[in-house]
């Protein structure tokens, strides 16, 4: 849905979550996690070897770019009384965001394809990474970032009450995929344990958080600028940034202040530095068509 609290700080990006640290706002979960890793190095969640880092990165891409999430959406139980299909405002908004309209007929037609692709995903985990009986993807003592990047669409399907009966039991069950079902259950248990031991976060309204960001006194973080970038962007150019997969209408405008192969940073009209990953995001010069 429209996010007026983000508009307050000059961010047109529509997806969630975002993270604010002082006057720096980070968009996209992948960039948020990598930023937290840099702030808290040598943490227990981060893979310890280059090979494991590579596996984790592949899972990070697999769940989004590999179609796992898209096929998970196809399995949403549209027939439930509290289904999102009963909210016309939500459906209208998602049509603008996704470029297509959700209907009961369309959802039903997409379920066989979604189930077939997810069977491949379940089978991959069951017969490869979890095949030897390990508890976690990288054979660690506790879940790592590789598990977090891999498990979230499966957890959504299998443990979210709103997704109850989303998976046809004849094709997805603990007898057919015992290791995957045990892995997801283990992860949910570990997550619940961590929630019990950690301090409860203070829930604040979006307007309050927006004002805190605007009032922050710490200087925005600076990153390097690759002048030899493939598109010839220059520091100080006015640009717009938007997702290139879906939600392209959610553009954030500002002045280009940082650019690397992996990250782009703009300073918006509110003086906030807004950070985006380069992957699946388009940078366009102001009043021009996207170039990447």
C-alpha positions as a printed Julia matrix, in Angstrom:
292×3 Matrix{Float64}:
   0.0     0.0     0.0
   1.13    3.67   -0.29
   3.66    4.53    2.39
   3.19    8.15    3.52
   5.66    7.64    6.36
   8.4     7.01    3.8
   7.27    9.96    1.71
   7.86   12.09    4.82
  11.59   11.38    4.52
  11.66   11.66    0.73
  11.7     7.93   -0.08
   9.42    6.75   -2.89
  10.48    3.1    -2.55
   7.43    0.91   -1.9
   8.8    -2.38   -0.62
   9.61   -3.35    2.95
  11.62   -3.59    5.09
  13.88   -0.56    5.14
  16.47    0.34    7.78
  17.44    3.8     9.04
  20.72    4.52   10.84
  20.97    8.22   11.55
  20.48   10.0     8.24
  21.19    6.87    6.18
  18.26    4.82    4.91
  18.92    1.34    3.48
  16.46   -0.28    1.07
  16.12   -4.0     0.27
  16.71   -6.85    2.71
  19.9    -7.97    1.01
  21.57   -4.59    1.42
  20.28   -4.3     4.98
  21.82   -7.64    5.94
  25.17   -6.89    4.28
  25.26   -3.51    6.05
  24.6    -5.13    9.42
  27.32   -7.68    8.67
  29.81   -4.86    8.09
  28.76   -3.18   11.33
  28.99   -6.41   13.34
  31.81   -8.48   11.8
  32.67  -12.0    12.94
  29.13  -12.62   14.12
  27.82  -16.14   14.58
  25.39  -15.89   11.66
  27.94  -15.09    8.96
  29.51  -17.97    7.0
  33.14  -18.57    7.93
  34.71  -19.62    4.61
  34.64  -18.12    1.09
  32.91  -21.25   -0.23
  30.18  -20.98    2.39
  29.79  -17.28    1.66
  29.26  -18.24   -1.98
  26.62  -20.83   -1.07
  24.85  -18.28    1.07
  24.89  -15.74   -1.78
  23.42  -18.3    -4.15
  20.55  -18.97   -1.74
  20.05  -15.22   -1.38
  19.54  -15.03   -5.14
  17.68  -18.34   -5.5
  14.73  -17.43   -3.3
  14.12  -14.15   -5.15
  15.65  -14.3    -8.63
  15.24  -18.07   -8.9
  11.47  -17.82   -8.75
  10.86  -19.38   -5.34
   9.04  -16.35   -3.95
   7.05  -15.8    -7.16
   5.83  -19.39   -7.1
   5.09  -19.15   -3.39
   2.77  -16.23   -4.12
   0.89  -18.45   -6.58
   0.04  -20.78   -3.69
  -1.65  -18.17   -1.49
  -4.98  -19.58   -0.21
  -7.22  -17.1    -1.97
 -10.38  -18.98   -0.9
 -10.06  -18.17    2.79
 -12.64  -15.77    4.24
  -9.94  -13.29    5.28
  -8.13  -13.59    1.95
  -6.44  -10.54    0.46
  -8.85  -10.89   -2.47
 -11.61   -9.48   -0.26
  -9.75   -6.17    0.04
 -10.4    -4.21   -3.15
  -8.1    -1.35   -2.15
  -5.28   -3.84   -1.64
  -5.97   -5.5    -4.99
  -5.99   -2.14   -6.77
  -2.69   -1.23   -5.15
  -1.07   -4.56   -5.99
  -2.14   -4.18   -9.6
  -0.16   -0.94   -9.75
   2.77   -2.55   -7.95
   2.9    -5.88   -9.8
   1.45   -4.91  -13.17
  -1.33   -7.51  -13.04
  -4.59   -7.96  -11.16
  -5.14  -10.81   -8.73
  -8.39  -12.71   -9.23
  -9.7   -15.99   -7.86
  -9.71  -17.46  -11.36
  -6.16  -16.35  -12.02
  -4.91  -17.63   -8.67
  -6.54  -21.02   -9.21
  -5.07  -21.29  -12.71
  -1.59  -20.54  -11.39
  -1.57  -23.05   -8.54
  -0.53  -26.15  -10.54
   2.48  -24.34  -11.99
   3.4   -22.91   -8.6
   3.16  -26.32   -6.97
   5.25  -27.98   -9.67
   8.06  -25.45   -9.33
   7.99  -25.64   -5.55
   8.22  -29.43   -5.72
  11.52  -28.92   -7.52
  12.67  -26.58   -4.76
  11.66  -28.99   -1.99
  13.36  -31.81   -3.87
  16.59  -29.85   -4.25
  16.84  -29.2    -0.52
  15.78  -32.73    0.41
  18.26  -34.52   -1.86
  21.3   -32.23   -1.66
  21.95  -29.75    1.14
  19.9   -31.6     3.77
  20.4   -35.12    2.43
  23.1   -36.16    4.93
  20.9   -35.38    7.91
  22.54  -32.1     8.9
  20.43  -29.68   10.86
  21.49  -26.56    8.96
  22.48  -25.72    5.39
  26.18  -25.18    6.14
  26.32  -27.97    8.76
  26.72  -25.39   11.52
  25.71  -25.75   15.16
  23.08  -23.04   14.79
  21.29  -21.51   11.81
  23.42  -19.21    9.68
  22.61  -16.52    7.14
  22.47  -19.29    4.54
  19.49  -20.77    6.39
  17.85  -17.36    6.74
  18.25  -16.65    3.02
  16.97  -20.1     2.08
  14.17  -20.75    4.55
  11.95  -17.68    4.53
   9.58  -18.57    1.63
   9.24  -22.12    2.96
   8.6   -20.84    6.48
   5.93  -18.51    5.1
   4.22  -21.38    3.31
   4.42  -23.85    6.16
   4.08  -21.87    9.4
   2.15  -18.67    8.7
  -1.49  -19.16    9.83
  -2.65  -17.05    6.88
  -1.04  -19.58    4.52
  -2.79  -22.6     6.05
  -3.62  -25.21    3.39
  -1.65  -23.3     0.77
   0.33  -26.43   -0.12
  -1.64  -29.47   -1.36
  -0.95  -32.15    1.26
  -0.79  -34.95   -1.29
   2.3   -33.36   -2.83
   3.88  -31.66    0.18
   4.1   -33.62    3.41
   6.59  -34.77    6.03
   6.66  -38.29    4.61
   7.72  -37.11    1.16
  10.05  -34.34    2.35
  10.99  -35.27    5.93
  14.25  -33.33    6.0
  12.75  -30.12    4.63
   9.81  -30.24    7.02
  12.14  -30.91    9.96
  14.47  -28.08    8.87
  11.66  -25.52    8.7
  10.26  -26.67   12.05
  13.74  -26.46   13.59
  14.2   -22.95   12.27
  10.85  -21.77   13.66
  11.76  -23.28   17.05
  15.15  -21.55   17.08
  13.57  -18.27   16.04
  11.05  -18.48   18.88
  13.87  -19.2    21.36
  15.83  -16.16   20.18
  12.77  -13.95   20.49
  12.39  -15.02   24.12
  15.98  -14.13   25.02
  16.27  -10.81   23.2
  14.96   -7.47   24.47
  11.53   -6.55   23.21
  11.79   -3.8    20.57
   9.96   -0.56   21.12
   7.21   -0.18   18.55
   7.05    3.37   17.24
   4.75    4.95   14.68
   6.02    5.66   11.19
   5.67    9.41   11.6
   7.76    9.31   14.78
  10.47    7.26   13.11
  10.46    9.54   10.08
  10.92   12.6    12.26
  13.74   10.91   14.16
  15.51   10.24   10.89
  15.08   13.84    9.76
  16.29   15.13   13.13
  19.33   12.82   13.35
  22.54   14.74   14.0
  25.03   12.13   12.79
  26.56   12.81    9.39
  25.43   10.47    6.59
  27.8     7.67    5.71
  30.0     8.26    2.67
  30.9     5.56    0.18
  33.29    5.58   -2.73
  32.29    6.68   -6.2
  33.38    4.57   -9.16
  34.05    7.21  -11.82
  34.9     4.43  -14.27
  31.38    2.93  -14.07
  29.92    1.26  -17.15
  27.13    3.82  -17.61
  29.17    6.98  -17.27
  27.32    8.3   -14.25
  28.92   11.31  -12.57
  28.91   12.32   -8.94
  26.33   15.07   -8.42
  23.96   14.02  -11.21
  20.24   14.15  -10.48
  18.85   10.64  -10.8
  15.9     8.43   -9.93
  16.21    4.91   -8.57
  13.53    2.23   -8.71
  13.29   -1.58   -8.61
  13.73   -3.24  -11.99
  11.81   -6.45  -11.16
   8.48   -5.11   -9.89
   7.29   -1.97   -8.14
   8.98    0.23  -10.74
   6.57    3.07  -10.01
   8.15    3.52   -6.59
  10.9     5.92   -7.63
  13.21    7.77   -5.26
  14.83   10.95   -6.58
  18.05   12.58   -5.46
  21.62   13.56   -6.2
  24.09   10.8    -6.91
  26.7    10.75   -4.12
  27.99    7.16   -4.05
  28.39    4.38   -6.59
  30.08    0.99   -6.55
  29.45   -2.27   -8.37
  27.17   -3.35   -5.52
  25.61   -0.17   -4.1
  24.27    3.22   -5.14
  23.6     6.14   -2.79
  21.64    9.32   -3.43
  21.06   12.4    -1.28
  17.39   13.27   -1.44
  15.61   16.59   -0.94
  15.41   15.98    2.81
  19.17   15.57    3.16
  18.83   11.82    3.72
  21.31    9.45    2.09
  19.25    6.63    0.58
  21.16    3.42   -0.19
  20.1     0.82   -2.76
  21.75   -2.35   -4.04
  22.68   -2.33   -7.72
  21.15   -5.75   -8.31
  17.54   -5.51   -9.53
  17.51   -1.72   -9.29
  17.5     0.78  -12.14
  19.26    4.14  -12.11
  17.94    6.74  -14.52
  19.05   10.28  -15.08
  16.34   12.74  -14.12
  13.6    12.99  -16.79
  15.11   10.14  -18.83
  14.4     6.46  -19.3
  16.15    3.84  -17.11
  19.59    2.9   -18.4
  20.21   -0.23  -16.35
